[in-house]
Amino acid sequence: MSNADQLAEIIKHSAHSFRVIREQSSLKLNDAQFTALIREFPDRFASVRFAKKDDHGNRIMPGRAGVKLIGR
């Protein structure tokens, strides 16, 4: 199974951050590799950002990088 197919299977129900994908699957790409994969298949994947907050609840910019499925 290709990395693209693996990624599609992991995020088929909802978007996930790159960190969560690495923690909960066997797909261990770094952020640059995830970004390259998303750019390689723009009809299939889209980049997303997840809110990230500090200990006081203040938003940290930029948020956590992630990916969502846009096509099948």
PyRosetta script that sets phi, psi and omega in degrees:
from pyrosetta import init, pose_from_sequence

init()
pose = pose_from_sequence("MSNADQLAEIIKHSAHSFRVIREQSSLKLNDAQFTALIREFPDRFASVRFAKKDDHGNRIMPGRAGVKLIGR")
pose.set_psi(1, 132.8)
pose.set_omega(1, -179.8)
pose.set_phi(2, -72.3)
pose.set_psi(2, 163.4)
pose.set_omega(2, 176.4)
pose.set_phi(3, -59.6)
pose.set_psi(3, -38.4)
pose.set_omega(3, 179.5)
pose.set_phi(4, -63.9)
pose.set_psi(4, -43.4)
pose.set_omega(4, 178.9)
pose.set_phi(5, -66.5)
pose.set_psi(5, -39.7)
pose.set_omega(5, 177.2)
pose.set_phi(6, -62.0)
pose.set_psi(6, -45.9)
pose.set_omega(6, 179.9)
pose.set_phi(7, -62.2)
pose.set_psi(7, -43.8)
pose.set_omega(7, 178.9)
pose.set_phi(8, -59.6)
pose.set_psi(8, -40.3)
pose.set_omega(8, 179.0)
pose.set_phi(9, -65.6)
pose.set_psi(9, -40.2)
pose.set_omega(9, -178.5)
pose.set_phi(10, -66.4)
pose.set_psi(10, -39.8)
pose.set_omega(10, -174.2)
pose.set_phi(11, -104.3)
pose.set_psi(11, 18.3)
pose.set_omega(11, -174.9)
pose.set_phi(12, -62.8)
pose.set_psi(12, -25.3)
pose.set_omega(12, -178.7)
pose.set_phi(13, -101.2)
pose.set_psi(13, -26.4)
pose.set_omega(13, 178.8)
pose.set_phi(14, -165.9)
pose.set_psi(14, 158.7)
pose.set_omega(14, 178.5)
pose.set_phi(15, -66.8)
pose.set_psi(15, 151.1)
pose.set_omega(15, 177.9)
pose.set_phi(16, -138.6)
pose.set_psi(16, 152.3)
pose.set_omega(16, 173.9)
pose.set_phi(17, -75.7)
pose.set_psi(17, 157.4)
pose.set_omega(17, 177.8)
pose.set_phi(18, -58.5)
pose.set_psi(18, -38.5)
pose.set_omega(18, -178.9)
pose.set_phi(19, -61.1)
pose.set_psi(19, -46.5)
pose.set_omega(19, -179.7)
pose.set_phi(20, -64.3)
pose.set_psi(20, -40.6)
pose.set_omega(20, 178.9)
pose.set_phi(21, -60.2)
pose.set_psi(21, -45.2)
pose.set_omega(21, 179.2)
pose.set_phi(22, -63.9)
pose.set_psi(22, -39.4)
pose.set_omega(22, -177.9)
pose.set_phi(23, -71.5)
pose.set_psi(23, -33.3)
pose.set_omega(23, -171.1)
pose.set_phi(24, -108.7)
pose.set_psi(24, 8.2)
pose.set_omega(24, 179.9)
pose.set_phi(25, -145.6)
pose.set_psi(25, 178.6)
pose.set_omega(25, 177.7)
pose.set_phi(26, -88.5)
pose.set_psi(26, -2.4)
pose.set_omega(26, 179.4)
pose.set_phi(27, -81.9)
pose.set_psi(27, 107.5)
pose.set_omega(27, -172.0)
pose.set_phi(28, -113.1)
pose.set_psi(28, 40.4)
pose.set_omega(28, 179.1)
pose.set_phi(29, -71.1)
pose.set_psi(29, 150.6)
pose.set_omega(29, 173.7)
pose.set_phi(30, -83.8)
pose.set_psi(30, 173.7)
pose.set_omega(30, -176.1)
pose.set_phi(31, -57.4)
pose.set_psi(31, -41.7)
pose.set_omega(31, -179.9)
pose.set_phi(32, -64.1)
pose.set_psi(32, -38.0)
pose.set_omega(32, 179.0)
pose.set_phi(33, -69.2)
pose.set_psi(33, -39.6)
pose.set_omega(33, 175.1)
pose.set_phi(34, -61.9)
pose.set_psi(34, -45.0)
pose.set_omega(34, -179.3)
pose.set_phi(35, -61.5)
pose.set_psi(35, -42.2)
pose.set_omega(35, 178.1)
pose.set_phi(36, -63.6)
pose.set_psi(36, -39.9)
pose.set_omega(36, 179.0)
pose.set_phi(37, -64.5)
pose.set_psi(37, -41.6)
pose.set_omega(37, 178.1)
pose.set_phi(38, -62.9)
pose.set_psi(38, -43.5)
pose.set_omega(38, 179.3)
pose.set_phi(39, -67.3)
pose.set_psi(39, -31.2)
pose.set_omega(39, 179.9)
pose.set_phi(40, -70.0)
pose.set_psi(40, -28.6)
pose.set_omega(40, -178.0)
pose.set_phi(41, -127.1)
pose.set_psi(41, 65.9)
pose.set_omega(41, -176.2)
pose.set_phi(42, -67.5)
pose.set_psi(42, -19.6)
pose.set_omega(42, 177.3)
pose.set_phi(43, -82.9)
pose.set_psi(43, -6.6)
pose.set_omega(43, -176.6)
pose.set_phi(44, -115.1)
pose.set_psi(44, -35.6)
pose.set_omega(44, -174.8)
pose.set_phi(45, -127.9)
pose.set_psi(45, 152.3)
pose.set_omega(45, 174.1)
pose.set_phi(46, -135.6)
pose.set_psi(46, 143.4)
pose.set_omega(46, 176.9)
pose.set_phi(47, -74.8)
pose.set_psi(47, 143.7)
pose.set_omega(47, 174.9)
pose.set_phi(48, -136.3)
pose.set_psi(48, 162.9)
pose.set_omega(48, 175.3)
pose.set_phi(49, -125.0)
pose.set_psi(49, 135.0)
pose.set_omega(49, 178.4)
pose.set_phi(50, -104.5)
pose.set_psi(50, 139.8)
pose.set_omega(50, 179.5)
pose.set_phi(51, -58.9)
pose.set_psi(51, 141.0)
pose.set_omega(51, 179.5)
pose.set_phi(52, -133.2)
pose.set_psi(52, 132.1)
pose.set_omega(52, -176.8)
pose.set_phi(53, -125.1)
pose.set_psi(53, 151.3)
pose.set_omega(53, 177.3)
pose.set_phi(54, -83.6)
pose.set_psi(54, -175.4)
pose.set_omega(54, -177.7)
pose.set_phi(55, -62.2)
pose.set_psi(55, -20.4)
pose.set_omega(55, -178.8)
pose.set_phi(56, -97.5)
pose.set_psi(56, 2.0)
pose.set_omega(56, 178.8)
pose.set_phi(57, 87.9)
pose.set_psi(57, 5.5)
pose.set_omega(57, 178.3)
pose.set_phi(58, -81.2)
pose.set_psi(58, 138.0)
pose.set_omega(58, -177.9)
pose.set_phi(59, -68.6)
pose.set_psi(59, 136.1)
pose.set_omega(59, 177.2)
pose.set_phi(60, -104.6)
pose.set_psi(60, 129.6)
pose.set_omega(60, 180.0)
pose.set_phi(61, -110.7)
pose.set_psi(61, 143.0)
pose.set_omega(61, -8.9)
pose.set_phi(62, -76.0)
pose.set_psi(62, 162.9)
pose.set_omega(62, 179.1)
pose.set_phi(63, -73.8)
pose.set_psi(63, -174.9)
pose.set_omega(63, 179.0)
pose.set_phi(64, -70.9)
pose.set_psi(64, 132.1)
pose.set_omega(64, 179.3)
pose.set_phi(65, -72.8)
pose.set_psi(65, 143.2)
pose.set_omega(65, 178.8)
pose.set_phi(66, -156.1)
pose.set_psi(66, -171.4)
pose.set_omega(66, -175.9)
pose.set_phi(67, -145.5)
pose.set_psi(67, 147.5)
pose.set_omega(67, 173.8)
pose.set_phi(68, -130.6)
pose.set_psi(68, 156.9)
pose.set_omega(68, 179.6)
pose.set_phi(69, -88.4)
pose.set_psi(69, 129.2)
pose.set_omega(69, 179.1)
pose.set_phi(70, -117.7)
pose.set_psi(70, -11.2)
pose.set_omega(70, -179.6)
pose.set_phi(71, -148.6)
pose.set_psi(71, 168.0)
pose.set_omega(71, 179.6)
pose.set_phi(72, -125.8)
pose.dump_pdb("model.pdb")
